[in-house]
């Protein structure tokens, strides 16, 4: 080795050696942003499914009013299915094992109650599991379901399965209750 070798330029770094630190920083930023967006994505997935099932439940119920102390109070929905709902369950939807009347009551109640629990994130995994089974029964019970409707049911089933496996996320009452109880 001669003295001039120590002052020579260092060997050129390869492209990958130069780009690796930038890629590491980009990857870290990507993971940070994803961590921030995950609670919102969990909430949006729950909302998407809850809105679909709740909207369907609203089409099956009666609206009405009641009198109390001479004043009429209107309510937007009840758990009482309409006559057309009973007819649908008798002639269109062929729910296995259950009578059409019982299936109409249970179906309407599930579509109105479980989405509320799902959206609030209260008993979320259980509500998602009930809706997942309900979704499967809906597909099996209504063989005339169009391709587009079947695809919707597949998406809802996948979102429910993700919620069952992943949990409700940080924007839920389950998470808040868990934090308050020290879990």
Number of C-alpha atoms within 10 A of each C-alpha: 5 6 7 7 9 9 8 8 7 8 6 8 9 8 8 9 10 11 11 11 11 11 12 11 11 12 12 12 12 11 12 11 11 12 11 10 11 14 16 14 14 21 20 14 20 28 18 15 24 26 17 15 23 19 14 14 22 18 14 26 22 17 15 12 12 10 9 8 5 7 8 11 10 11 11 10 17 17 20 15 23 18 12 12 23 19 14 15 21 16 9 15 22 19 20 11 7 11 12 21 15 13 20 25 19 16 20 25 19 20 23 24 16 23 27 20 20 28 24 19 26 19 16 27 22 16 22 30 18 15 24 20 12 18 18 13 15 18 17 15 16 14 12 12 14 10 9 9 11 15 12 14 20 15 13 22 21 15 20 28 17 17 23 17 12 11 20 27 20 16 17 23 19 19 18 15 12 11 11 9 8 7 7
